[in-house]
Amino acid sequence: MEIGNNYKSGCNAPGRKEFVMMENQLAKVIAENGVTYHLAEDDCYYPQLSLEQKTDYTIGKYGIMCGEYMMKYQRHEYLKMVMDGTWNQYLHDVDEECHREVELAVKRIMEKEGVTEQLKNENPLKWVQRVNGIKARVEEVMQKM
């Protein structure tokens, strides 16, 4: 193939040539530095990035509250954990820890206020009312933290 075949004469102007693109011979996939690049329709290579979560836990209300806070006020930490694949595990750990703290606080307050098994046997409705009141107070404090 001659070099001259890549050019053509243009607009009846002697000596003027236009460049004619050869057929696209670009590779569809390139792997460099541990990253795979795919050729798009616009002839640009784009990295194939996948954000893999290492765990798939169901997140409770305290984990969700923590996640919303971090997305809003600690964006850099949130993005780092998402990129590392540790976001789900972190939220799960926070949720479990908060639930343990709520249970512990409820037990302490129940002992302090005299909400015992004896009260449960004597007056179950009053016991449920007092326990629910204690749980509501503890959860209110947890939400403010």
C-alpha positions in Angstrom: 0.0 0.0 0.0 1.4 3.4 -0.9 1.4 6.3 1.3 -0.3 8.3 -1.4 -3.4 6.2 -0.9 -4.0 7.8 2.4 -4.6 11.2 0.8 -6.9 12.4 -1.9 -7.1 15.5 -3.9 -9.6 18.0 -2.7 -11.9 20.6 -4.3 -10.2 20.9 -7.6 -7.4 22.8 -6.0 -4.0 21.6 -7.3 -1.6 20.5 -4.6 -4.2 20.5 -1.8 -4.8 17.2 0.0 -7.1 16.0 2.7 -6.2 13.2 5.2 -8.4 10.1 4.8 -8.7 8.0 8.0 -7.7 4.4 7.6 -10.0 1.8 9.0 -10.2 1.7 12.8 -7.6 -0.9 13.8 -7.7 -0.2 17.6 -7.8 -3.1 20.0 -11.2 -3.5 21.7 -9.7 -4.4 25.1 -6.4 -3.4 26.6 -5.0 -4.5 30.0 -2.3 -2.3 31.5 -1.2 -1.9 35.1 -3.8 -4.3 36.4 -6.6 -2.3 34.9 -8.7 -3.4 31.9 -9.7 -0.7 29.4 -12.5 -1.1 26.8 -12.8 0.8 23.5 -16.0 2.8 23.4 -17.9 4.0 20.3 -16.2 7.4 20.6 -12.8 5.6 20.1 -11.7 6.4 23.6 -10.6 3.8 26.1 -12.4 3.7 29.4 -11.4 1.7 32.5 -13.6 -1.2 33.6 -13.9 -0.4 37.3 -15.9 -2.7 39.6 -16.7 -1.9 43.2 -17.0 -5.2 44.9 -18.4 -5.5 48.3 -16.7 -8.2 50.3 -19.8 -8.8 52.5 -23.6 -8.5 51.9 -25.1 -7.9 55.4 -28.5 -6.4 56.0 -28.1 -3.1 57.7 -30.3 -1.9 60.5 -31.5 1.5 61.5 -28.3 2.5 63.3 -26.1 1.4 60.4 -28.3 3.4 58.0 -28.1 6.5 60.3 -24.3 6.2 60.4 -24.2 5.8 56.6 -26.3 8.8 56.0 -24.2 10.9 58.4 -20.9 9.7 56.7 -22.2 10.4 53.2 -23.1 13.9 54.2 -20.3 14.9 56.6 -17.4 12.5 56.0 -17.6 12.0 52.3 -13.9 11.1 51.9 -14.1 8.3 54.4 -17.3 7.0 52.8 -15.8 7.0 49.3 -12.6 5.3 50.6 -14.7 2.5 52.2 -16.8 2.1 49.1 -13.7 1.8 46.9 -12.1 -0.7 49.4 -15.2 -2.8 49.6 -15.5 -2.4 53.3 -18.5 -0.1 53.5 -21.1 -2.9 54.1 -19.0 -4.5 56.8 -18.4 -1.2 58.6 -22.1 -0.3 58.7 -22.9 -3.8 59.9 -20.3 -3.5 62.7 -21.7 -0.1 63.7 -25.3 -1.4 63.7 -24.4 -4.4 65.9 -22.4 -2.3 68.3 -25.2 0.2 68.7 -27.7 -2.6 69.3 -25.5 -4.1 72.0 -25.2 -0.7 73.7 -29.0 -0.2 73.6 -29.6 -3.6 75.2 -26.9 -2.9 77.9 -28.4 0.5 78.7 -31.9 -0.9 78.8 -30.8 -3.6 81.3 -29.0 -1.1 83.5 -31.9 1.3 83.6 -34.4 -1.6 84.3 -32.3 -2.6 87.3 -32.0 1.0 88.5 -35.7 1.7 88.2 -36.8 -1.7 89.7 -38.3 -3.2 86.5 -37.9 -6.9 87.4 -39.2 -10.3 86.6 -41.4 -10.0 89.7 -43.1 -7.0 88.3 -43.5 -8.9 85.0 -45.3 -11.7 86.8 -47.5 -9.4 89.0 -48.5 -6.8 86.4 -47.4 -7.6 82.8 -49.0 -4.6 81.3 -47.2 -2.2 83.6 -43.9 -4.1 83.0 -44.3 -3.8 79.2 -45.2 -0.1 79.5 -42.1 0.6 81.6 -39.8 -1.4 79.4 -41.1 0.3 76.3 -40.6 3.7 77.9 -37.0 2.8 78.9 -36.3 1.6 75.3 -37.7 4.8 73.8 -35.5 7.0 76.1 -32.4 5.0 75.3 -33.1 5.0 71.5 -33.7 8.8 71.7 -30.3 9.2 73.3 -28.7 7.0 70.7 -30.2 9.0 67.8 -28.8 12.2 69.2 -25.2 10.8 69.3 
